[in-house]
Amino acid sequence: MSALYNNETPEVRPEEEIVAEREGNGYILRGVKGRIGQISYTMADADTWIIDHTSVDGEYRGRGLARQLLDFVVEEAREKGRKIIPSCSYALQQFQADPSLADVWAEGDASRYSDSYSSNGVESR
């Protein structure tokens, strides 16, 4: 019988500390199990970055961690005056859905930078 049926208090797990770290051209998230998420970008040219990969371990999905990773890259791009081509499917979906990212979204043909395995054939904007 579950705790909800026998009037016991359900087990409450303490929040796990998740730490963000800069790594190469991107960021990673670490939890108690090690690396649980990452985002990476490559340089298209001196002023443009291509976000080519975003992932979060399945156990940690649904907590907004992928968006936090994206926000780290966007914040850095703004600070450095760079533009972003969202090549991975997650980043592209976020850029399409959120008008606040328009200032860093590079115009042009994103499909030429697309990874067909992670981007499902990104179409140009």
N, CA, C and O atoms as CSV, one atom per row, in Angstrom:
chain,resi,resn,atom,element,x,y,z
A,1,MET,N,N,0.853,-1.179,0.000
A,1,MET,CA,C,0.000,0.000,0.000
A,1,MET,C,C,0.892,1.233,0.000
A,1,MET,O,O,1.891,1.271,0.718
A,2,SER,N,N,0.548,2.236,-0.791
A,2,SER,CA,C,1.373,3.433,-0.874
A,2,SER,C,C,1.166,4.322,0.347
A,2,SER,O,O,0.186,4.178,1.077
A,3,ALA,N,N,2.084,5.222,0.551
A,3,ALA,CA,C,2.028,6.138,1.677
A,3,ALA,C,C,0.777,7.005,1.627
A,3,ALA,O,O,0.294,7.448,2.669
A,4,LEU,N,N,0.251,7.252,0.448
A,4,LEU,CA,C,-0.937,8.091,0.334
A,4,LEU,C,C,-2.183,7.391,0.858
A,4,LEU,O,O,-3.129,8.062,1.271
A,5,TYR,N,N,-2.209,6.053,0.852
A,5,TYR,CA,C,-3.372,5.320,1.304
A,5,TYR,C,C,-3.323,4.982,2.781
A,5,TYR,O,O,-4.369,4.760,3.390
A,6,ASN,N,N,-2.143,4.938,3.373
A,6,ASN,CA,C,-2.090,4.576,4.785
A,6,ASN,C,C,-1.730,5.769,5.667
A,6,ASN,O,O,-1.279,5.597,6.799
A,7,ASN,N,N,-1.933,6.979,5.142
A,7,ASN,CA,C,-1.764,8.227,5.882
A,7,ASN,C,C,-0.344,8.499,6.362
A,7,ASN,O,O,-0.143,9.313,7.263
A,8,GLU,N,N,0.633,7.834,5.777
A,8,GLU,CA,C,2.025,8.154,6.088
A,8,GLU,C,C,2.462,9.307,5.193
A,8,GLU,O,O,1.901,9.530,4.120
A,9,THR,N,N,3.453,10.017,5.646
A,9,THR,CA,C,3.999,11.107,4.846
A,9,THR,C,C,4.839,10.526,3.721
A,9,THR,O,O,5.709,9.695,3.981
A,10,PRO,N,N,4.605,10.941,2.458
A,10,PRO,CA,C,5.426,10.432,1.362
A,10,PRO,C,C,6.882,10.844,1.535
A,10,PRO,O,O,7.173,11.891,2.112
A,11,GLU,N,N,7.787,10.023,1.038
A,11,GLU,CA,C,9.215,10.317,1.118
A,11,GLU,C,C,9.522,11.546,0.288
A,11,GLU,O,O,9.099,11.657,-0.862
A,12,VAL,N,N,10.261,12.464,0.880
A,12,VAL,CA,C,10.678,13.664,0.178
A,12,VAL,C,C,12.184,13.583,-0.018
A,12,VAL,O,O,12.936,13.452,0.948
A,13,ARG,N,N,12.618,13.660,-1.266
A,13,ARG,CA,C,14.048,13.612,-1.557
A,13,ARG,C,C,14.614,15.018,-1.562
A,13,ARG,O,O,13.999,15.937,-2.102
A,14,PRO,N,N,15.788,15.190,-0.960
A,14,PRO,CA,C,16.400,16.529,-1.016
A,14,PRO,C,C,16.773,16.866,-2.454
A,14,PRO,O,O,17.108,15.986,-3.246
A,15,GLU,N,N,16.711,18.153,-2.777
A,15,GLU,CA,C,17.085,18.593,-4.124
A,15,GLU,C,C,18.561,18.323,-4.370
A,15,GLU,O,O,19.413,18.605,-3.529
A,16,GLU,N,N,18.833,17.785,-5.510
A,16,GLU,CA,C,20.212,17.510,-5.911
A,16,GLU,C,C,20.863,18.795,-6.391
A,16,GLU,O,O,20.251,19.576,-7.120
A,17,GLU,N,N,22.086,19.008,-5.986
A,17,GLU,CA,C,22.817,20.170,-6.468
A,17,GLU,C,C,23.321,19.883,-7.876
A,17,GLU,O,O,23.993,18.879,-8.115
A,18,ILE,N,N,22.993,20.766,-8.794
A,18,ILE,CA,C,23.448,20.658,-10.180
A,18,ILE,C,C,24.320,21.872,-10.456
A,18,ILE,O,O,23.919,23.012,-10.220
A,19,VAL,N,N,25.516,21.607,-10.959
A,19,VAL,CA,C,26.500,22.651,-11.178
A,19,VAL,C,C,26.751,22.809,-12.674
A,19,VAL,O,O,26.939,21.825,-13.389
A,20,ALA,N,N,26.752,24.056,-13.137
A,20,ALA,CA,C,27.071,24.364,-14.535
A,20,ALA,C,C,28.546,24.739,-14.626
A,20,ALA,O,O,29.072,25.470,-13.786
A,21,GLU,N,N,29.201,24.223,-15.662
A,21,GLU,CA,C,30.614,24.526,-15.891
A,21,GLU,C,C,30.837,24.834,-17.358
A,21,GLU,O,O,30.211,24.243,-18.239
A,22,ARG,N,N,31.731,25.759,-17.601
A,22,ARG,CA,C,32.157,26.039,-18.976
A,22,ARG,C,C,33.084,24.913,-19.402
A,22,ARG,O,O,33.960,24.503,-18.640
A,23,GLU,N,N,32.894,24.412,-20.615
A,23,GLU,CA,C,33.784,23.382,-21.139
A,23,GLU,C,C,33.945,23.591,-22.644
A,23,GLU,O,O,32.987,23.449,-23.404
A,24,GLY,N,N,35.157,23.929,-23.065
A,24,GLY,CA,C,35.410,24.164,-24.489
A,24,GLY,C,C,34.479,25.217,-25.027
A,24,GLY,O,O,34.310,26.276,-24.422
A,25,ASN,N,N,33.869,24.930,-26.168
A,25,ASN,CA,C,32.871,25.821,-26.750
A,25,ASN,C,C,31.493,25.362,-26.311
A,25,ASN,O,O,30.710,24.864,-27.120
A,26,GLY,N,N,31.203,25.526,-25.052
A,26,GLY,CA,C,29.903,25.147,-24.541
A,26,GLY,C,C,29.883,25.079,-23.029
A,26,GLY,O,O,30.761,25.610,-22.348
A,27,TYR,N,N,28.869,24.419,-22.525
A,27,TYR,CA,C,28.662,24.283,-21.086
A,27,TYR,C,C,28.201,22.869,-20.790
A,27,TYR,O,O,27.588,22.208,-21.628
A,28,ILE,N,N,28.506,22.418,-19.580
A,28,ILE,CA,C,28.016,21.123,-19.115
A,28,ILE,C,C,27.328,21.317,-17.773
A,28,ILE,O,O,27.570,22.290,-17.059
A,29,LEU,N,N,26.470,20.367,-17.454
A,29,LEU,CA,C,25.839,20.318,-16.138
A,29,LEU,C,C,26.307,19.039,-15.462
A,29,LEU,O,O,26.339,17.974,-16.078
A,30,ARG,N,N,26.667,19.154,-14.194
A,30,ARG,CA,C,27.077,17.994,-13.407
A,30,ARG,C,C,26.149,17.848,-12.208
A,30,ARG,O,O,25.792,18.816,-11.537
A,31,GLY,N,N,25.778,16.598,-11.972
A,31,GLY,CA,C,24.991,16.254,-10.792
A,31,GLY,C,C,25.710,15.145,-10.045
A,31,GLY,O,O,26.897,14.911,-10.272
A,32,VAL,N,N,25.003,14.461,-9.158
A,32,VAL,CA,C,25.639,13.392,-8.384
A,32,VAL,C,C,26.091,12.236,-9.272
A,32,VAL,O,O,26.994,11.489,-8.896
A,33,LYS,N,N,25.490,12.081,-10.420
A,33,LYS,CA,C,25.861,10.997,-11.349
A,33,LYS,C,C,26.922,11.427,-12.357
A,33,LYS,O,O,27.237,10.671,-13.277
A,34,GLY,N,N,27.469,12.610,-12.202
A,34,GLY,CA,C,28.451,13.107,-13.162
A,34,GLY,C,C,27.791,14.034,-14.163
A,34,GLY,O,O,26.885,14.792,-13.814
A,35,ARG,N,N,28.245,13.976,-15.415
A,35,ARG,CA,C,27.719,14.846,-16.461
A,35,ARG,C,C,26.283,14.439,-16.780
A,35,ARG,O,O,26.002,13.288,-17.115
A,36,ILE,N,N,25.376,15.423,-16.666
A,36,ILE,CA,C,23.963,15.130,-16.928
A,36,ILE,C,C,23.400,15.956,-18.075
A,36,ILE,O,O,22.270,15.729,-18.507
A,37,GLY,N,N,24.176,16.908,-18.569
A,37,GLY,CA,C,23.698,17.708,-19.685
A,37,GLY,C,C,24.836,18.478,-20.326
A,37,GLY,O,O,25.876,18.713,-19.712
A,38,GLN,N,N,24.614,18.870,-21.585
A,38,GLN,CA,C,25.633,19.658,-22.274
A,38,GLN,C,C,25.041,20.402,-23.447
A,38,GLN,O,O,24.026,20.006,-24.020
A,39,ILE,N,N,25.703,21.490,-23.785
A,39,ILE,CA,C,25.408,22.239,-25.003
A,39,ILE,C,C,26.755,22.623,-25.601
A,39,ILE,O,O,27.692,22.965,-24.880
A,40,SER,N,N,26.839,22.562,-26.919
A,40,SER,CA,C,28.098,22.928,-27.564
A,40,SER,C,C,27.815,23.753,-28.811
A,40,SER,O,O,26.741,23.687,-29.409
A,41,TYR,N,N,28.820,24.527,-29.171
A,41,TYR,CA,C,28.722,25.316,-30.395
A,41,TYR,C,C,30.071,25.327,-31.096
A,41,TYR,O,O,31.115,25.100,-30.484
A,42,THR,N,N,30.022,25.594,-32.388
A,42,THR,CA,C,31.226,25.764,-33.185
A,42,THR,C,C,31.195,27.175,-33.758
A,42,THR,O,O,30.181,27.870,-33.691
A,43,MET,N,N,32.313,27.577,-34.315
A,43,MET,CA,C,32.410,28.917,-34.888
A,43,MET,C,C,32.117,28.842,-36.385
A,43,MET,O,O,32.782,28.102,-37.110
A,44,ALA,N,N,31.130,29.601,-36.852
A,44,ALA,CA,C,30.877,29.709,-38.292
A,44,ALA,C,C,31.845,30.722,-38.886
A,44,ALA,O,O,32.375,30.534,-39.981
A,45,ASP,N,N,32.060,31.797,-38.143
A,45,ASP,CA,C,33.035,32.833,-38.485
A,45,ASP,C,C,33.321,33.593,-37.196
A,45,ASP,O,O,32.866,33.187,-36.127
A,46,ALA,N,N,34.058,34.675,-37.282
A,46,ALA,CA,C,34.485,35.399,-36.082
A,46,ALA,C,C,33.323,35.946,-35.259
A,46,ALA,O,O,33.463,36.163,-34.055
A,47,ASP,N,N,32.177,36.170,-35.901
A,47,ASP,CA,C,31.048,36.784,-35.202
A,47,ASP,C,C,29.831,35.884,-35.056
A,47,ASP,O,O,28.795,36.334,-34.566
A,48,THR,N,N,29.928,34.621,-35.469
A,48,THR,CA,C,28.747,33.756,-35.488
A,48,THR,C,C,29.072,32.384,-34.916
A,48,THR,O,O,30.063,31.757,-35.290
A,49,TRP,N,N,28.219,31.931,-34.005
A,49,TRP,CA,C,28.343,30.606,-33.407
A,49,TRP,C,C,27.214,29.719,-33.924
A,49,TRP,O,O,26.112,30.195,-34.196
A,50,ILE,N,N,27.499,28.438,-34.054
A,50,ILE,CA,C,26.491,27.451,-34.442
A,50,ILE,C,C,26.263,26.525,-33.259
A,50,ILE,O,O,27.155,25.763,-32.886
A,51,ILE,N,N,25.079,26.582,-32.666
A,51,ILE,CA,C,24.753,25.625,-31.608
A,51,ILE,C,C,24.451,24.308,-32.303
A,51,ILE,O,O,23.463,24.188,-33.028
A,52,ASP,N,N,25.309,23.326,-32.077
A,52,ASP,CA,C,25.197,22.066,-32.813
A,52,ASP,C,C,24.753,20.886,-31.961
A,52,ASP,O,O,24.496,19.808,-32.496
A,53,HIS,N,N,24.659,21.064,-30.656
A,53,HIS,CA,C,24.265,19.927,-29.817
A,53,HIS,C,C,23.763,20.423,-28.467
A,53,HIS,O,O,24.394,21.259,-27.821
A,54,THR,N,N,22.624,19.894,-28.059
A,54,THR,CA,C,22.082,20.134,-26.720
A,54,THR,C,C,21.508,18.816,-26.236
A,54,THR,O,O,20.734,18.173,-26.946
A,55,SER,N,N,21.885,18.409,-25.027
A,55,SER,CA,C,21.310,17.172,-24.485
A,55,SER,C,C,21.259,17.234,-22.973
A,55,SER,O,O,22.083,17.882,-22.326
A,56,VAL,N,N,20.261,16.536,-22.420
A,56,VAL,CA,C,20.109,16.371,-20.982
A,56,VAL,C,C,19.736,14.912,-20.754
A,56,VAL,O,O,18.869,14.370,-21.440
A,57,ASP,N,N,20.390,14.285,-19.792
A,57,ASP,CA,C,20.102,12.900,-19.428
A,57,ASP,C,C,18.606,12.738,-19.174
A,57,ASP,O,O,17.978,13.594,-18.551
A,58,GLY,N,N,18.042,11.635,-19.661
A,58,GLY,CA,C,16.606,11.395,-19.569
A,58,GLY,C,C,16.034,11.537,-18.173
A,58,GLY,O,O,14.909,12.012,-18.013
A,59,GLU,N,N,16.777,11.140,-17.175
A,59,GLU,CA,C,16.309,11.214,-15.792
A,59,GLU,C,C,16.121,12.656,-15.318
A,59,GLU,O,O,15.399,12.905,-14.352
A,60,TYR,N,N,16.769,13.602,-15.995
A,60,TYR,CA,C,16.747,14.997,-15.576
A,60,TYR,C,C,15.900,15.879,-16.498
A,60,TYR,O,O,15.818,17.088,-16.283
A,61,ARG,N,N,15.283,15.304,-17.499
A,61,ARG,CA,C,14.466,16.089,-18.426
A,61,ARG,C,C,13.211,16.609,-17.737
A,61,ARG,O,O,12.746,16.048,-16.744
A,62,GLY,N,N,12.682,17.680,-18.280
A,62,GLY,CA,C,11.461,18.262,-17.736
A,62,GLY,C,C,11.713,19.250,-16.604
A,62,GLY,O,O,10.764,19.717,-15.975
A,63,ARG,N,N,12.952,19.570,-16.338
A,63,ARG,CA,C,13.300,20.504,-15.266
A,63,ARG,C,C,13.798,21.849,-15.799
A,63,ARG,O,O,14.192,22.717,-15.020
A,64,GLY,N,N,13.783,22.024,-17.112
A,64,GLY,CA,C,14.241,23.275,-17.697
A,64,GLY,C,C,15.751,23.378,-17.809
A,64,GLY,O,O,16.281,24.468,-18.026
A,65,LEU,N,N,16.448,22.266,-17.665
A,65,LEU,CA,C,17.914,22.299,-17.693
A,65,LEU,C,C,18.463,22.597,-19.083
A,65,LEU,O,O,19.457,23.313,-19.207
A,66,ALA,N,N,17.838,22.065,-20.129
A,66,ALA,CA,C,18.296,22.351,-21.495
A,66,ALA,C,C,18.170,23.843,-21.773
A,66,ALA,O,O,19.050,24.438,-22.395
A,67,ARG,N,N,17.087,24.444,-21.318
A,67,ARG,CA,C,16.908,25.879,-21.527
A,67,ARG,C,C,17.955,26.675,-20.755
A,67,ARG,O,O,18.437,27.698,-21.242
A,68,GLN,N,N,18.309,26.218,-19.562
A,68,GLN,CA,C,19.356,26.903,-18.807
A,68,GLN,C,C,20.680,26.861,-19.564
A,68,GLN,O,O,21.406,27.854,-19.609
A,69,LEU,N,N,20.989,25.713,-20.156
A,69,LEU,CA,C,22.206,25.604,-20.956
A,69,LEU,C,C,22.158,26.575,-22.133
A,69,LEU,O,O,23.129,27.281,-22.404
A,70,LEU,N,N,21.024,26.607,-22.827
A,70,LEU,CA,C,20.866,27.531,-23.949
A,70,LEU,C,C,21.039,28.976,-23.487
A,70,LEU,O,O,21.685,29.775,-24.164
A,71,ASP,N,N,20.468,29.304,-22.347
A,71,ASP,CA,C,20.571,30.667,-21.835
A,71,ASP,C,C,22.017,31.058,-21.528
A,71,ASP,O,O,22.390,32.217,-21.710
A,72,PHE,N,N,22.835,30.112,-21.065
A,72,PHE,CA,C,24.259,30.413,-20.833
A,72,PHE,C,C,24.926,30.849,-22.139
A,72,PHE,O,O,25.665,31.834,-22.165
A,73,VAL,N,N,24.663,30.110,-23.223
A,73,VAL,CA,C,25.276,30.437,-24.514
A,73,VAL,C,C,24.740,31.769,-25.035
A,73,VAL,O,O,25.504,32.595,-25.535
A,74,VAL,N,N,23.445,31.976,-24.922
A,74,VAL,CA,C,22.839,33.223,-25.390
A,74,VAL,C,C,23.406,34.416,-24.622
A,74,VAL,O,O,23.730,35.443,-25.220
A,75,GLU,N,N,23.526,34.285,-23.312
A,75,GLU,CA,C,24.079,35.369,-22.504
A,75,GLU,C,C,25.518,35.684,-22.912
A,75,GLU,O,O,25.899,36.848,-23.034
A,76,GLU,N,N,26.303,34.642,-23.118
A,76,GLU,CA,C,27.686,34.847,-23.543
A,76,GLU,C,C,27.745,35.510,-24.919
A,76,GLU,O,O,28.565,36.400,-25.148
A,77,ALA,N,N,26.873,35.074,-25.834
A,77,ALA,CA,C,26.835,35.677,-27.177
A,77,ALA,C,C,26.487,37.160,-27.089
A,77,ALA,O,O,27.087,37.980,-27.784
A,78,ARG,N,N,25.541,37.502,-26.256
A,78,ARG,CA,C,25.167,38.911,-26.097
A,78,ARG,C,C,26.330,39.721,-25.548
A,78,ARG,O,O,26.620,40.814,-26.033
A,79,GLU,N,N,26.998,39.178,-24.529
A,79,GLU,CA,C,28.137,39.890,-23.927
A,79,GLU,C,C,29.251,40.130,-24.939
A,79,GLU,O,O,29.927,41.158,-24.885
A,80,LYS,N,N,29.448,39.190,-25.860
A,80,LYS,CA,C,30.546,39.281,-26.827
A,80,LYS,C,C,30.115,39.836,-28.178
A,80,LYS,O,O,30.935,39.962,-29.088
A,81,GLY,N,N,28.831,40.168,-28.314
A,81,GLY,CA,C,28.341,40.721,-29.575
A,81,GLY,C,C,28.293,39.704,-30.707
A,81,GLY,O,O,28.497,40.065,-31.866
A,82,ARG,N,N,28.028,38.449,-30.393
A,82,ARG,CA,C,27.980,37.381,-31.395
A,82,ARG,C,C,26.532,37.075,-31.788
A,82,ARG,O,O,25.590,37.414,-31.072
A,83,LYS,N,N,26.386,36.428,-32.937
A,83,LYS,CA,C,25.101,35.911,-33.403
A,83,LYS,C,C,25.145,34.385,-33.315
A,83,LYS,O,O,26.218,33.785,-33.264
A,84,ILE,N,N,23.971,33.775,-33.298
A,84,ILE,CA,C,23.858,32.320,-33.149
A,84,ILE,C,C,23.026,31.742,-34.280
A,84,ILE,O,O,21.973,32.271,-34.636
A,85,ILE,N,N,23.520,30.645,-34.835
A,85,ILE,CA,C,22.742,29.827,-35.756
A,85,ILE,C,C,22.318,28.591,-34.968
A,85,ILE,O,O,23.165,27.779,-34.596
A,86,PRO,N,N,21.020,28.437,-34.708
A,86,PRO,CA,C,20.558,27.273,-33.938
A,86,PRO,C,C,20.433,26.041,-34.837
A,86,PRO,O,O,19.397,25.838,-35.470
A,87,SER,N,N,21.467,25.235,-34.894
A,87,SER,CA,C,21.500,24.087,-35.792
A,87,SER,C,C,20.864,22.839,-35.181
A,87,SER,O,O,20.253,22.053,-35.905
A,88,CYS,N,N,20.989,22.639,-33.881
A,88,CYS,CA,C,20.378,21.444,-33.286
A,88,CYS,C,C,18.876,21.682,-33.122
A,88,CYS,O,O,18.431,22.820,-32.970
A,89,SER,N,N,18.117,20.618,-33.153
A,89,SER,CA,C,16.659,20.723,-33.161
A,89,SER,C,C,16.115,21.424,-31.917
A,89,SER,O,O,15.171,22.208,-32.018
A,90,TYR,N,N,16.692,21.156,-30.755
A,90,TYR,CA,C,16.207,21.810,-29.534
A,90,TYR,C,C,16.415,23.324,-29.611
A,90,TYR,O,O,15.484,24.097,-29.383
A,91,ALA,N,N,17.632,23.736,-29.931
A,91,ALA,CA,C,17.928,25.174,-29.995
A,91,ALA,C,C,17.044,25.857,-31.035
A,91,ALA,O,O,16.527,26.945,-30.786
A,92,LEU,N,N,16.868,25.231,-32.192
A,92,LEU,CA,C,16.028,25.821,-33.231
A,92,LEU,C,C,14.596,26.003,-32.737
A,92,LEU,O,O,13.991,27.052,-32.956
A,93,GLN,N,N,14.060,25.000,-32.082
A,93,GLN,CA,C,12.690,25.093,-31.555
A,93,GLN,C,C,12.576,26.239,-30.558
A,93,GLN,O,O,11.589,26.975,-30.575
A,94,GLN,N,N,13.560,26.399,-29.698
A,94,GLN,CA,C,13.537,27.476,-28.715
A,94,GLN,C,C,13.631,28.849,-29.390
A,94,GLN,O,O,12.922,29.781,-29.010
A,95,PHE,N,N,14.501,28.967,-30.381
A,95,PHE,CA,C,14.633,30.241,-31.091
A,95,PHE,C,C,13.344,30.585,-31.839
A,95,PHE,O,O,12.954,31.752,-31.894
A,96,GLN,N,N,12.688,29.592,-32.408
A,96,GLN,CA,C,11.439,29.838,-33.130
A,96,GLN,C,C,10.309,30.243,-32.183
A,96,GLN,O,O,9.442,31.033,-32.555
A,97,ALA,N,N,10.315,29.708,-30.971
A,97,ALA,CA,C,9.221,29.941,-30.031
A,97,ALA,C,C,9.398,31.175,-29.155
A,97,ALA,O,O,8.420,31.678,-28.601
A,98,ASP,N,N,10.620,31.671,-29.018
A,98,ASP,CA,C,10.894,32.737,-28.051
A,98,ASP,C,C,11.422,33.999,-28.728
A,98,ASP,O,O,12.589,34.045,-29.118
A,99,PRO,N,N,10.583,35.019,-28.873
A,99,PRO,CA,C,11.001,36.260,-29.531
A,99,PRO,C,C,12.157,36.977,-28.820
A,99,PRO,O,O,12.845,37.791,-29.436
A,100,SER,N,N,12.376,36.685,-27.533
A,100,SER,CA,C,13.459,37.357,-26.811
A,100,SER,C,C,14.841,36.920,-27.297
A,100,SER,O,O,15.846,37.525,-26.923
A,101,LEU,N,N,14.903,35.877,-28.126
A,101,LEU,CA,C,16.181,35.405,-28.662
A,101,LEU,C,C,16.503,36.021,-30.027
A,101,LEU,O,O,17.575,35.779,-30.581
A,102,ALA,N,N,15.589,36.805,-30.560
A,102,ALA,CA,C,15.753,37.353,-31.915
A,102,ALA,C,C,17.015,38.198,-32.073
A,102,ALA,O,O,17.599,38.237,-33.156
A,103,ASP,N,N,17.439,38.870,-31.010
A,103,ASP,CA,C,18.607,39.754,-31.119
A,103,ASP,C,C,19.905,38.997,-31.379
A,103,ASP,O,O,20.864,39.581,-31.884
A,104,VAL,N,N,19.954,37.717,-31.046
A,104,VAL,CA,C,21.178,36.942,-31.276
A,104,VAL,C,C,21.018,35.904,-32.391
A,104,VAL,O,O,21.969,35.188,-32.704
A,105,TRP,N,N,19.831,35.813,-32.993
A,105,TRP,CA,C,19.587,34.823,-34.051
A,105,TRP,C,C,20.170,35.339,-35.358
A,105,TRP,O,O,19.725,36.361,-35.881
A,106,ALA,N,N,21.161,34.638,-35.882
A,106,ALA,CA,C,21.794,35.021,-37.144
A,106,ALA,C,C,20.859,34.716,-38.307
A,106,ALA,O,O,20.285,33.631,-38.392
A,107,GLU,N,N,20.717,35.674,-39.185
A,107,GLU,CA,C,19.928,35.464,-40.393
A,107,GLU,C,C,20.703,34.563,-41.338
A,107,GLU,O,O,21.933,34.525,-41.284
A,108,GLY,N,N,20.020,33.852,-42.184
A,108,GLY,CA,C,20.726,33.051,-43.171
A,108,GLY,C,C,20.227,31.629,-43.225
A,108,GLY,O,O,19.229,31.270,-42.600
A,109,ASP,N,N,20.932,30.841,-43.973
A,109,ASP,CA,C,20.551,29.465,-44.249
A,109,ASP,C,C,21.151,28.524,-43.209
A,109,ASP,O,O,22.293,28.086,-43.347
A,110,ALA,N,N,20.371,28.212,-42.162
A,110,ALA,CA,C,20.844,27.309,-41.105
A,110,ALA,C,C,21.013,25.887,-41.606
A,110,ALA,O,O,21.778,25.118,-41.024
A,111,SER,N,N,20.322,25.523,-42.667
A,111,SER,CA,C,20.371,24.132,-43.130
A,111,SER,C,C,21.767,23.719,-43.581
A,111,SER,O,O,22.099,22.535,-43.534
A,112,ARG,N,N,22.586,24.664,-44.016
A,112,ARG,CA,C,23.928,24.270,-44.449
A,112,ARG,C,C,24.814,23.893,-43.267
A,112,ARG,O,O,25.870,23.289,-43.457
A,113,TYR,N,N,24.400,24.241,-42.051
A,113,TYR,CA,C,25.146,23.870,-40.851
A,113,TYR,C,C,24.488,22.716,-40.104
A,113,TYR,O,O,25.011,22.253,-39.090
A,114,SER,N,N,23.370,22.260,-40.588
A,114,SER,CA,C,22.561,21.272,-39.892
A,114,SER,C,C,23.214,19.900,-39.835
A,114,SER,O,O,23.835,19.440,-40.793
A,115,ASP,N,N,23.055,19.265,-38.686
A,115,ASP,CA,C,23.444,17.874,-38.494
A,115,ASP,C,C,22.167,17.056,-38.626
A,115,ASP,O,O,21.290,17.140,-37.766
A,116,SER,N,N,22.051,16.278,-39.673
A,116,SER,CA,C,20.802,15.560,-39.930
A,116,SER,C,C,20.448,14.575,-38.829
A,116,SER,O,O,19.282,14.200,-38.699
A,117,TYR,N,N,21.411,14.147,-38.039
A,117,TYR,CA,C,21.119,13.202,-36.958
A,117,TYR,C,C,20.483,13.886,-35.759
A,117,TYR,O,O,19.591,13.320,-35.127
A,118,SER,N,N,20.933,15.107,-35.434
A,118,SER,CA,C,20.389,15.771,-34.256
A,118,SER,C,C,19.405,16.865,-34.599
A,118,SER,O,O,18.708,17.361,-33.714
A,119,SER,N,N,19.329,17.256,-35.856
A,119,SER,CA,C,18.509,18.403,-36.206
A,119,SER,C,C,17.302,18.073,-37.067
A,119,SER,O,O,16.465,18.939,-37.318
A,120,ASN,N,N,17.205,16.847,-37.514
A,120,ASN,CA,C,16.079,16.449,-38.350
A,120,ASN,C,C,15.925,17.361,-39.554
A,120,ASN,O,O,14.814,17.735,-39.928
A,121,GLY,N,N,17.064,17.719,-40.163
A,121,GLY,CA,C,17.002,18.534,-41.366
A,121,GLY,C,C,16.538,19.941,-41.127
A,121,GLY,O,O,15.514,20.347,-41.676
A,122,VAL,N,N,17.246,20.696,-40.332
A,122,VAL,CA,C,16.883,22.071,-40.021
A,122,VAL,C,C,16.629,22.845,-41.306
A,122,VAL,O,O,17.427,22.808,-42.242
A,123,GLU,N,N,15.510,23.541,-41.330
A,123,GLU,CA,C,15.196,24.370,-42.485
A,123,GLU,C,C,15.657,25.790,-42.177
A,123,GLU,O,O,15.739,26.193,-41.017
A,124,SER,N,N,15.953,26.531,-43.221
A,124,SER,CA,C,16.397,27.908,-43.003
A,124,SER,C,C,15.241,28.774,-42.545
A,124,SER,O,O,14.075,28.473,-42.798
A,125,ARG,N,N,15.583,29.832,-41.880
A,125,ARG,CA,C,14.604,30.776,-41.332
A,125,ARG,C,C,14.128,31.710,-42.387
A,125,ARG,O,O,13.299,32.578,-42.114
